[in-house]
Amino acid sequence: MNFTAEDHAFMARALQLARRGLYGTDPNPRVGCVLVREGRIVGEGWHRRAGGPHAEIAALEQAGEQARGATAYVTLEPCCHHGRTPPCTEALAAAGVRRVVAAMVDPDPRVAGKGLQALRAQGIETASGLSAAQAAALNPGYILRMERGRPLVRCKLAATLDGRTATAAGESRWITSAEAREDVHRLRARSSAVLTGIGTVLADDPALTVRLDAPELAALGGRLPLRVVLDTQLRLPLEARLLREPGEVLVITAHEDMARIGELEARGARVTCVPARDGRVDLEAALRHLARLEVNEVLLEAGPVLAGALLAGGWVDELVCYLAPRLLGDAGRGMFHLPALARLADTIALEINEIRAVGRDWRVTALVLNGAAAGGSAGQSPA
């Protein structure tokens, strides 16, 4: 399909709009839509939150009668099924839209090309594939959940320039700057869930909440991520900060102690039992359970043991490392506990896709090239 310069320009605008939903649409994808008639934008919109109008509906409402004969540029194939809202394909056809250009096909099996097919059946011209990579980059967790039945895992680390996350005695507050810590809260705000292990809870008693000022949190959608603890033996203290702060807590365990489960549930936690693997929570089972809960993006905030187990098992997709201009020396604690390697060929390959300053620190974002997205293996939790 040959797309014109005008097509590219209007799809770029739709992608800009879709990005506005980065923090609020979960578990739905981030989608933007632009309606163009005679070379002029007559309506535009984006999906703001689950249960609210889809991007196409918002754009149609803004365009009104001017939608008739227009081209719709949408970053994801319009839905053709009844979910929380009616099908967008029906609304586009009823409005008299002449052409629909989708950046990418929706990987949801309920759609998966059927939306474009339904539009063509109504006599509407369709095309797809324009800026597909950019559209996919807005929804990596949604795509993984639909295609592979598990969420994206983004591992957050704070370390010195020599890769140390704490002193030998375990002191780590605060290696990085206040600006870096504030940036982490924005990462939490865009995540479906924040995941940690029981070792981190027992050592640090974290809250794992989104601590931004009220106006910014509201501007980001106001949604609080699910906080998840991998806890094989149900050692989570009943007085833990996790259970005293606002927001949902999910404990994933392999220990079916109904009395202890009842105590945790009485404190407001949800508890789910998954299979064990070698006496520990099976990591694949835990992640697939999160996918069934419609979790798209997981932010991993854990110690080197759990982080290393997930990375070695192939379940980490992205690293976000905040590097502070400090040196701790070789007695400091490292980022990951990983098996010893005999050959450089066996190293975990990364692709750095962003480096930027955050306060006095550097934020380095890297994709894990041989992680689960490339076919990872099963693993167990060290919790």
C-alpha positions as CSV (number, residue, x, y, z in Angstrom):
1,M,0.0,0.0,0.0
2,N,1.4,3.4,-1.0
3,F,0.6,6.1,1.5
4,T,0.8,9.8,0.7
5,A,2.6,12.5,2.7
6,E,-0.8,13.6,3.9
7,D,-1.5,10.1,5.2
8,H,1.7,10.1,7.1
9,A,1.0,13.6,8.6
10,F,-2.5,12.8,9.8
11,M,-1.4,9.4,11.2
12,A,1.4,11.2,13.1
13,R,-1.3,13.4,14.7
14,A,-3.3,10.3,15.6
15,L,-0.3,8.9,17.3
16,Q,0.2,12.1,19.3
17,L,-3.3,11.8,20.5
18,A,-3.0,8.2,21.4
19,R,0.0,9.0,23.7
20,R,-2.3,11.2,25.8
21,G,-3.9,8.0,27.0
22,L,-0.6,6.6,28.3
23,Y,-1.6,6.6,31.9
24,G,-5.4,6.2,31.9
25,T,-6.6,3.6,29.4
26,D,-5.5,0.4,31.1
27,P,-6.4,-2.4,30.5
28,N,-7.5,-1.1,27.1
29,P,-4.9,0.0,24.5
30,R,-3.9,3.6,23.9
31,V,-5.6,4.7,20.7
32,G,-5.9,8.0,18.8
33,C,-8.1,8.9,15.9
34,V,-8.2,11.8,13.4
35,L,-11.0,12.5,10.9
36,V,-10.0,14.4,7.8
37,R,-12.3,15.8,5.1
38,E,-11.0,17.6,2.0
39,G,-7.5,17.9,3.6
40,R,-8.7,19.4,6.8
41,I,-9.1,17.9,10.3
42,V,-12.8,17.9,11.2
43,G,-12.6,15.7,14.3
44,E,-10.1,14.1,16.6
45,G,-10.1,12.1,19.8
46,W,-8.3,9.5,21.9
47,H,-9.3,6.8,24.3
48,R,-9.1,8.3,27.8
49,R,-10.1,5.4,30.1
50,A,-11.6,1.9,30.0
51,G,-15.4,2.1,29.8
52,G,-15.3,5.6,28.2
53,P,-15.7,6.4,24.5
54,H,-13.2,4.9,22.2
55,A,-11.0,7.3,20.1
56,E,-13.2,6.9,17.0
57,I,-16.3,7.8,18.9
58,A,-14.7,10.9,20.4
59,A,-13.6,12.0,17.0
60,L,-17.0,11.3,15.4
61,E,-18.7,13.4,18.1
62,Q,-16.4,16.3,17.5
63,A,-16.9,16.1,13.7
64,G,-20.6,15.7,13.6
65,E,-22.0,15.9,10.1
66,Q,-18.6,16.7,8.7
67,A,-17.6,13.0,9.2
68,R,-19.6,12.1,6.1
69,G,-17.2,11.4,3.3
70,A,-14.1,11.8,5.6
71,T,-11.1,9.6,6.1
72,A,-10.5,8.2,9.6
73,Y,-6.8,7.7,10.7
74,V,-6.8,5.5,13.7
75,T,-3.7,4.0,15.5
76,L,-5.4,0.6,16.0
77,E,-8.0,-1.3,14.0
78,P,-11.5,-0.3,15.0
79,C,-13.3,-2.8,17.2
80,C,-16.2,-4.9,15.8
81,H,-17.5,-6.5,19.0
82,H,-19.6,-5.5,21.9
83,G,-17.5,-5.0,25.0
84,R,-17.8,-2.2,27.5
85,T,-18.9,0.0,24.6
86,P,-20.6,-0.8,21.2
87,P,-18.5,-1.6,18.1
88,C,-16.7,1.4,16.5
89,T,-17.1,-0.2,13.1
90,E,-20.8,0.4,13.3
91,A,-20.4,4.0,14.4
92,L,-17.9,4.8,11.5
93,A,-20.3,3.3,9.0
94,A,-23.3,5.0,10.3
95,A,-21.4,8.4,10.2
96,G,-20.7,7.9,6.5
97,V,-16.9,7.7,6.8
98,R,-15.5,6.9,3.3
99,R,-12.1,5.5,4.2
100,V,-10.3,4.1,7.3
101,V,-6.6,3.9,7.6
102,A,-5.4,1.8,10.6
103,A,-1.8,1.9,11.8
104,M,-2.0,-1.8,12.9
105,V,-4.4,-4.7,13.1
106,D,-5.7,-5.2,16.6
107,P,-4.2,-8.4,18.1
108,D,-7.3,-9.1,20.2
109,P,-8.7,-12.3,18.8
110,R,-12.1,-10.8,18.9
111,V,-11.0,-8.3,16.3
112,A,-7.8,-9.4,14.5
113,G,-8.7,-8.2,11.1
114,K,-12.5,-8.6,11.5
115,G,-12.9,-4.9,12.1
116,L,-11.4,-3.9,8.8
117,Q,-13.4,-6.7,7.1
118,A,-16.6,-5.4,8.6
119,L,-15.9,-1.9,7.3
120,R,-15.2,-3.2,3.8
121,A,-18.5,-5.1,3.9
122,Q,-20.1,-1.7,4.4
123,G,-18.4,-0.4,1.3
124,I,-15.7,1.6,3.2
125,E,-12.2,1.6,1.8
126,T,-9.6,0.4,4.3
127,A,-5.8,0.3,4.6
128,S,-3.4,-0.7,7.4
129,G,0.3,-0.8,8.2
130,L,1.0,3.0,8.2
131,S,3.3,3.8,11.1
132,A,2.7,0.3,12.6
133,A,5.9,0.2,14.6
134,Q,5.1,3.5,16.3
135,A,1.6,2.4,17.1
136,A,2.9,-0.9,18.5
137,A,5.4,1.0,20.7
138,L,2.5,2.6,22.5
139,N,1.0,-0.7,23.5
140,P,3.7,-3.3,24.1
141,G,2.1,-4.9,27.1
142,Y,-1.4,-5.1,25.5
143,I,0.1,-6.7,22.4
144,L,2.1,-9.3,24.4
145,R,-1.0,-10.1,26.5
146,M,-3.1,-10.7,23.4
147,E,-0.4,-12.6,21.4
148,R,1.4,-14.5,24.2
149,G,-0.9,-14.5,27.2
150,R,1.4,-12.6,29.5
151,P,2.2,-9.0,30.3
152,L,5.3,-6.9,29.5
153,V,7.8,-6.8,32.4
154,R,9.8,-3.6,32.8
155,C,12.5,-3.9,35.5
156,K,13.4,-0.7,37.3
157,L,16.8,-0.4,38.9
158,A,18.6,2.4,40.8
159,A,22.4,1.9,40.9
160,T,25.7,3.7,41.2
161,L,27.8,4.1,38.1
162,D,29.7,0.9,38.9
163,G,26.4,-1.0,39.0
164,R,25.9,-1.3,42.8
165,T,22.3,-1.1,44.2
166,A,23.2,-1.0,47.9
167,T,26.2,-1.1,50.3
168,A,27.4,-4.5,51.6
169,A,25.2,-3.9,54.7
170,G,22.1,-3.2,52.5
171,E,21.9,0.6,52.7
172,S,20.3,2.0,49.6
173,R,18.4,5.2,50.5
174,W,19.0,7.2,48.6
175,I,21.4,6.3,45.8
176,T,19.6,8.4,43.2
177,S,18.3,11.9,43.2
178,A,14.8,13.2,44.2
179,E,14.2,13.9,40.5
180,A,14.9,10.2,39.6
181,R,12.6,9.0,42.3
182,E,9.8,11.3,41.1
183,D,10.4,9.8,37.6
184,V,9.9,6.3,39.0
185,H,6.5,7.4,40.4
186,R,5.5,8.3,36.8
187,L,6.6,4.9,35.7
188,R,4.4,3.4,38.4
189,A,1.5,5.6,37.3
190,R,1.6,4.2,33.7
191,S,2.0,0.6,34.9
192,S,-0.9,-1.9,35.3
193,A,0.9,-3.5,38.3
194,V,4.0,-3.1,40.4
195,L,5.7,-6.4,41.3
196,T,8.0,-7.2,44.1
197,G,9.1,-10.2,46.2
198,I,8.6,-11.0,49.8
199,G,12.4,-10.5,50.5
200,T,12.1,-6.8,49.5
201,V,9.0,-6.4,51.6
202,L,10.6,-7.9,54.7
203,A,13.8,-5.9,54.2
204,D,12.5,-2.5,53.2
205,D,8.7,-2.5,54.0
206,P,7.9,-0.5,50.8
207,A,4.5,1.1,50.0
208,L,4.9,0.9,46.2
209,T,2.3,3.7,45.8
210,V,2.3,6.5,43.3
211,R,3.5,9.5,45.3
212,L,2.8,12.5,43.0
213,D,1.0,15.7,43.9
214,A,-2.8,15.5,43.4
215,P,-3.0,17.7,40.3
216,E,-0.3,15.7,38.4
217,L,-1.8,12.4,39.5
218,A,-5.2,13.6,38.3
219,A,-3.7,14.8,35.0
220,L,-2.2,11.3,34.5
221,G,-5.5,9.6,34.9
222,G,-5.6,9.1,38.7
223,R,-5.3,5.4,38.4
224,L,-3.3,3.4,41.0
225,P,-1.5,0.3,39.9
226,L,-2.1,-3.1,41.4
227,R,0.7,-4.0,43.9
228,V,1.7,-7.6,43.6
229,V,3.9,-9.6,46.0
230,L,5.4,-13.0,45.2
231,D,5.3,-14.8,48.6
232,T,5.7,-18.5,48.4
233,Q,5.2,-19.2,52.1
234,L,2.8,-16.3,53.0
235,R,5.3,-14.4,55.1
236,L,3.8,-11.0,54.4
237,P,3.4,-9.2,57.7
238,L,-0.1,-8.1,58.6
239,E,1.3,-4.7,59.5
240,A,3.2,-4.2,56.3
241,R,2.9,-0.7,54.7
242,L,1.5,-2.3,51.6
243,L,-1.6,-3.3,53.6
244,R,-1.9,0.2,55.2
245,E,-1.7,2.4,52.1
246,P,-4.5,3.0,49.5
247,G,-4.8,0.7,46.5
248,E,-5.2,-3.0,45.8
249,V,-2.7,-5.6,46.9
250,L,-2.4,-9.1,45.4
251,V,-0.4,-11.8,47.0
252,I,0.7,-14.6,44.8
253,T,1.6,-17.7,46.7
254,A,2.2,-21.5,46.4
255,H,1.1,-22.1,50.0
256,E,-2.5,-23.0,50.6
257,D,-2.7,-22.1,54.2
258,M,-6.4,-21.1,54.4
259,A,-6.1,-19.6,57.9
260,R,-3.2,-17.3,56.9
261,I,-5.0,-16.5,53.6
262,G,-8.0,-15.4,55.7
263,E,-5.9,-13.1,57.8
264,L,-4.4,-11.4,54.8
265,E,-7.8,-11.0,53.1
266,A,-9.1,-9.5,56.3
267,R,-6.5,-6.8,55.9
268,G,-7.7,-6.1,52.4
269,A,-5.3,-8.2,50.3
270,R,-6.3,-10.6,47.6
271,V,-4.5,-13.9,47.7
272,T,-4.0,-16.2,44.7
273,C,-2.4,-19.7,44.8
274,V,-0.5,-20.8,41.7
275,P,1.6,-23.9,41.1
276,A,5.0,-24.3,42.7
277,R,8.1,-25.1,40.8
278,D,10.9,-26.6,42.8
279,G,9.2,-25.4,46.0
280,R,8.7,-21.8,44.9
281,V,6.1,-19.7,43.0
282,D,6.3,-20.5,39.4
283,L,7.1,-17.3,37.6
284,E,5.4,-18.2,34.4
285,A,2.2,-19.2,36.3
286,A,2.3,-15.9,38.2
287,L,2.7,-13.8,35.0
288,R,0.0,-15.6,33.2
289,H,-2.4,-15.1,36.1
290,L,-1.7,-11.4,35.9
291,A,-2.5,-11.5,32.2
292,R,-5.8,-13.1,33.0
293,L,-6.5,-10.1,35.3
294,E,-5.9,-7.9,32.2
295,V,-2.6,-6.6,33.4
296,N,-0.7,-5.2,30.4
297,E,2.5,-3.7,31.9
298,V,4.3,-4.8,35.0
299,L,6.9,-2.7,36.7
300,L,9.3,-4.9,38.6
301,E,10.8,-3.3,41.7
302,A,12.6,-6.0,43.5
303,G,16.0,-7.1,44.8
304,P,18.7,-8.8,42.8
305,V,17.5,-12.3,43.5
306,L,13.9,-12.0,42.1
307,A,15.1,-9.6,39.4
308,G,17.8,-12.1,38.4
309,A,15.4,-15.0,38.4
310,L,13.0,-13.2,36.1
311,L,15.8,-12.0,33.8
312,A,17.5,-15.5,33.7
313,G,14.1,-17.1,33.0
314,G,13.6,-14.8,30.0
315,W,10.6,-12.9,31.4
316,V,12.1,-9.3,31.5
317,D,11.5,-7.3,28.4
318,E,12.9,-3.9,29.3
319,L,15.3,-2.4,31.8
320,V,15.0,1.1,33.1
321,C,18.2,1.9,35.0
322,Y,18.8,5.1,37.0
323,L,22.5,5.5,37.3
324,A,23.9,7.9,40.0
325,P,27.3,9.6,39.7
326,R,28.7,7.6,42.7
327,L,30.9,4.6,43.1
328,L,30.3,1.9,45.8
329,G,33.1,-0.5,45.0
330,D,33.1,-4.3,44.6
331,A,31.7,-5.0,48.1
332,G,28.4,-3.3,47.2
333,R,25.4,-5.3,46.1
334,G,24.8,-5.9,42.4
335,M,21.8,-5.4,40.2
336,F,21.1,-9.1,39.5
337,H,21.9,-12.5,40.9
338,L,22.7,-14.5,37.7
339,P,24.3,-17.8,37.0
340,A,28.1,-17.6,36.3
341,L,28.8,-17.6,32.5
342,A,31.8,-19.3,30.9
343,R,31.4,-17.6,27.5
344,L,30.6,-14.1,26.3
345,A,28.2,-15.7,23.8
346,D,25.9,-16.6,26.7
347,T,25.5,-13.1,28.0
348,I,22.1,-11.5,28.0
349,A,21.9,-9.1,25.0
350,L,20.5,-5.6,25.4
351,E,19.6,-2.8,23.0
352,I,19.8,0.6,24.5
353,N,17.0,2.8,23.1
354,E,17.2,5.9,25.3
355,I,19.6,7.7,27.5
356,R,18.6,10.9,29.2
357,A,19.5,13.0,32.2
358,V,17.1,13.0,35.2
359,G,18.3,15.5,37.8
360,R,22.0,14.6,38.4
361,D,21.4,11.0,37.3
362,W,21.2,9.2,34.0
363,R,18.2,7.1,33.0
364,V,19.1,4.3,30.6
365,T,16.3,2.3,28.9
366,A,17.2,-0.9,27.2
367,L,15.3,-3.8,25.6
368,V,16.2,-7.3,26.5
369,L,16.8,-9.0,23.1
370,N,16.7,-12.6,24.3
371,G,13.9,-12.3,26.9
372,A,10.5,-13.9,26.8
373,A,9.4,-11.8,23.9
374,A,12.0,-13.8,21.9
375,G,10.8,-17.1,23.5
376,G,11.7,-17.2,27.2
377,S,11.7,-20.3,29.3
378,A,9.8,-21.1,32.5
379,G,11.2,-20.0,35.8
380,Q,10.6,-20.1,39.5
381,S,10.4,-17.3,42.1
382,P,13.1,-17.1,44.7
383,A,10.5,-15.7,47.1
